[in-house]
């Protein structure tokens, strides 16, 4: 399957619809509407065997889902905790193989769009940058100012649209609650492990 194939374009249409649901129905999402189905869809996208572009799209959607939350939903937390692999930072000398990452998921499903190469430091750094960028945007909205423009540095050969959505439908108070929740989650799942 190529990135211009009909199947991939259909996946993108579905992902765009899910993104709009996160952006325009944050109150429904916040109370747990369709959370198991959303978690299942995101788990397919965030599979470590998928191509990095697919994982980026899944991670952007996961961040929108997290930005709608103020309480810990098990499905959301589990996806977030496993979305960014910090194993690349543990031992510089260890040679990372594709099998190390394909065995991470408990399902026997195949990746949607298999990655021909193992994850790189750049891939991990890019996801961390997206996560921290989402926190910065939420902090700006919580402070009552306009979020800064996106400046993700995607590889030149990739044409991924940066995500500029803030899925907080209740203004400054909701943005503050979402930013606080997202920061605590980031601190617990990633910063404490680094």
WOUR-V181518 format. One record per residue. N is the residue number from 0. RES is the residue in three letters. OMEGA is omega in radians with two decimals (none if undefined). BURIAL is # if it has 24 or more other ideal C-beta (glycine too) atoms within 12 Angstrom, else .. Layout:
BEGIN
n:N res:RES omega:OMEGA burial:BURIAL
n:N res:RES omega:OMEGA burial:BURIAL
END
This chain:
BEGIN
n:0 res:UNK omega:3.11 burial:.
n:1 res:UNK omega:-3.12 burial:.
n:2 res:UNK omega:3.08 burial:.
n:3 res:UNK omega:-3.12 burial:.
n:4 res:UNK omega:-3.12 burial:.
n:5 res:UNK omega:-3.14 burial:.
n:6 res:UNK omega:-3.13 burial:.
n:7 res:UNK omega:3.10 burial:.
n:8 res:UNK omega:3.08 burial:.
n:9 res:UNK omega:3.07 burial:.
n:10 res:UNK omega:3.13 burial:#
n:11 res:UNK omega:3.10 burial:#
n:12 res:UNK omega:3.11 burial:.
n:13 res:UNK omega:3.14 burial:#
n:14 res:UNK omega:3.09 burial:#
n:15 res:UNK omega:3.10 burial:.
n:16 res:UNK omega:3.11 burial:.
n:17 res:UNK omega:3.10 burial:#
n:18 res:UNK omega:3.13 burial:#
n:19 res:UNK omega:3.07 burial:.
n:20 res:UNK omega:3.11 burial:#
n:21 res:UNK omega:-3.07 burial:#
n:22 res:UNK omega:-3.01 burial:#
n:23 res:UNK omega:3.12 burial:.
n:24 res:UNK omega:-3.08 burial:.
n:25 res:UNK omega:3.13 burial:#
n:26 res:UNK omega:3.11 burial:.
n:27 res:UNK omega:3.14 burial:.
n:28 res:UNK omega:-3.09 burial:#
n:29 res:UNK omega:-3.13 burial:#
n:30 res:UNK omega:3.02 burial:.
n:31 res:UNK omega:-3.13 burial:.
n:32 res:UNK omega:3.09 burial:.
n:33 res:UNK omega:-3.02 burial:.
n:34 res:UNK omega:3.13 burial:#
n:35 res:UNK omega:3.12 burial:.
n:36 res:UNK omega:3.09 burial:.
n:37 res:UNK omega:3.14 burial:#
n:38 res:UNK omega:3.13 burial:#
n:39 res:UNK omega:3.13 burial:.
n:40 res:UNK omega:-3.14 burial:#
n:41 res:UNK omega:3.12 burial:#
n:42 res:UNK omega:3.07 burial:#
n:43 res:UNK omega:-3.12 burial:#
n:44 res:UNK omega:-3.05 burial:#
n:45 res:UNK omega:3.11 burial:#
n:46 res:UNK omega:-3.09 burial:#
n:47 res:UNK omega:3.08 burial:#
n:48 res:UNK omega:3.14 burial:#
n:49 res:UNK omega:3.03 burial:#
n:50 res:UNK omega:-3.06 burial:#
n:51 res:UNK omega:3.12 burial:#
n:52 res:UNK omega:3.12 burial:#
n:53 res:UNK omega:3.12 burial:#
n:54 res:UNK omega:3.10 burial:#
n:55 res:UNK omega:3.13 burial:#
n:56 res:UNK omega:3.09 burial:#
n:57 res:UNK omega:-3.13 burial:#
n:58 res:UNK omega:3.07 burial:#
n:59 res:UNK omega:3.11 burial:#
n:60 res:UNK omega:3.10 burial:#
n:61 res:UNK omega:3.11 burial:#
n:62 res:UNK omega:3.07 burial:#
n:63 res:UNK omega:3.12 burial:#
n:64 res:UNK omega:3.11 burial:#
n:65 res:UNK omega:-3.12 burial:#
n:66 res:UNK omega:3.05 burial:#
n:67 res:UNK omega:-3.00 burial:#
n:68 res:UNK omega:2.96 burial:#
n:69 res:UNK omega:3.05 burial:#
n:70 res:UNK omega:-3.09 burial:.
n:71 res:UNK omega:2.98 burial:.
n:72 res:UNK omega:-3.06 burial:#
n:73 res:UNK omega:-3.11 burial:.
n:74 res:UNK omega:-3.11 burial:#
n:75 res:UNK omega:-3.11 burial:#
n:76 res:UNK omega:-3.14 burial:#
n:77 res:UNK omega:3.10 burial:.
n:78 res:UNK omega:-3.12 burial:#
n:79 res:UNK omega:-3.10 burial:#
n:80 res:UNK omega:-3.10 burial:#
n:81 res:UNK omega:-3.06 burial:#
n:82 res:UNK omega:-3.11 burial:#
n:83 res:UNK omega:3.13 burial:#
n:84 res:UNK omega:3.12 burial:#
n:85 res:UNK omega:-3.13 burial:.
n:86 res:UNK omega:3.14 burial:#
n:87 res:UNK omega:-3.13 burial:#
n:88 res:UNK omega:-3.05 burial:.
n:89 res:UNK omega:-3.08 burial:.
n:90 res:UNK omega:3.14 burial:.
n:91 res:UNK omega:-3.06 burial:.
n:92 res:UNK omega:-3.09 burial:.
n:93 res:UNK omega:3.09 burial:.
n:94 res:UNK omega:-3.11 burial:.
n:95 res:UNK omega:3.11 burial:#
n:96 res:UNK omega:-3.14 burial:.
n:97 res:UNK omega:-3.11 burial:.
n:98 res:UNK omega:3.12 burial:.
n:99 res:UNK omega:-3.06 burial:.
n:100 res:UNK omega:3.11 burial:#
n:101 res:UNK omega:3.14 burial:#
n:102 res:UNK omega:-3.07 burial:.
n:103 res:UNK omega:-3.08 burial:#
n:104 res:UNK omega:-3.11 burial:.
n:105 res:UNK omega:-3.14 burial:.
n:106 res:UNK omega:3.06 burial:.
n:107 res:UNK omega:-3.09 burial:.
n:108 res:UNK omega:3.06 burial:.
n:109 res:UNK omega:3.06 burial:.
n:110 res:UNK omega:3.10 burial:#
n:111 res:UNK omega:-3.06 burial:#
n:112 res:UNK omega:-2.98 burial:#
n:113 res:UNK omega:3.10 burial:.
n:114 res:UNK omega:-3.13 burial:#
n:115 res:UNK omega:-3.09 burial:.
n:116 res:UNK omega:3.05 burial:.
n:117 res:UNK omega:3.12 burial:#
n:118 res:UNK omega:3.14 burial:#
n:119 res:UNK omega:3.06 burial:.
n:120 res:UNK omega:-3.13 burial:.
n:121 res:UNK omega:3.12 burial:.
n:122 res:UNK omega:-3.12 burial:#
n:123 res:UNK omega:3.14 burial:#
n:124 res:UNK omega:3.14 burial:.
n:125 res:UNK omega:3.11 burial:#
n:126 res:UNK omega:3.10 burial:#
n:127 res:UNK omega:3.11 burial:#
n:128 res:UNK omega:3.10 burial:#
n:129 res:UNK omega:-3.13 burial:#
n:130 res:UNK omega:-3.14 burial:#
n:131 res:UNK omega:3.07 burial:#
n:132 res:UNK omega:3.08 burial:#
n:133 res:UNK omega:3.08 burial:#
n:134 res:UNK omega:3.13 burial:#
n:135 res:UNK omega:3.12 burial:#
n:136 res:UNK omega:3.12 burial:#
n:137 res:UNK omega:3.13 burial:#
n:138 res:UNK omega:3.10 burial:#
n:139 res:UNK omega:3.13 burial:.
n:140 res:UNK omega:3.13 burial:#
n:141 res:UNK omega:3.12 burial:#
n:142 res:UNK omega:3.11 burial:.
n:143 res:UNK omega:3.13 burial:.
n:144 res:UNK omega:-3.14 burial:.
n:145 res:UNK omega:3.11 burial:.
n:146 res:UNK omega:3.11 burial:#
n:147 res:UNK omega:3.10 burial:.
n:148 res:UNK omega:3.12 burial:.
n:149 res:UNK omega:3.04 burial:.
n:150 res:UNK omega:3.08 burial:.
n:151 res:UNK omega:3.14 burial:#
n:152 res:UNK omega:3.11 burial:.
n:153 res:UNK omega:3.07 burial:#
n:154 res:UNK omega:-3.04 burial:.
n:155 res:UNK omega:-3.07 burial:.
n:156 res:UNK omega:3.13 burial:.
n:157 res:UNK omega:-3.14 burial:.
n:158 res:UNK omega:3.14 burial:.
n:159 res:UNK omega:3.09 burial:#
n:160 res:UNK omega:3.06 burial:.
n:161 res:UNK omega:-3.13 burial:#
n:162 res:UNK omega:3.13 burial:#
n:163 res:UNK omega:-3.10 burial:#
n:164 res:UNK omega:2.99 burial:#
n:165 res:UNK omega:-3.08 burial:#
n:166 res:UNK omega:3.06 burial:#
n:167 res:UNK omega:-3.01 burial:#
n:168 res:UNK omega:-3.06 burial:#
n:169 res:UNK omega:3.04 burial:.
n:170 res:UNK omega:-3.00 burial:.
n:171 res:UNK omega:-3.12 burial:.
n:172 res:UNK omega:3.12 burial:.
n:173 res:UNK omega:3.11 burial:#
n:174 res:UNK omega:3.11 burial:#
n:175 res:UNK omega:3.13 burial:.
n:176 res:UNK omega:3.14 burial:#
n:177 res:UNK omega:3.13 burial:#
n:178 res:UNK omega:3.13 burial:#
n:179 res:UNK omega:3.12 burial:#
n:180 res:UNK omega:-3.11 burial:#
n:181 res:UNK omega:3.13 burial:#
n:182 res:UNK omega:3.12 burial:#
n:183 res:UNK omega:3.12 burial:.
n:184 res:UNK omega:3.11 burial:#
n:185 res:UNK omega:3.14 burial:#
n:186 res:UNK omega:-3.09 burial:.
n:187 res:UNK omega:-3.02 burial:.
n:188 res:UNK omega:-3.04 burial:#
n:189 res:UNK omega:-3.05 burial:#
n:190 res:UNK omega:3.12 burial:.
n:191 res:UNK omega:-3.12 burial:.
n:192 res:UNK omega:3.12 burial:.
n:193 res:UNK omega:none burial:.
END
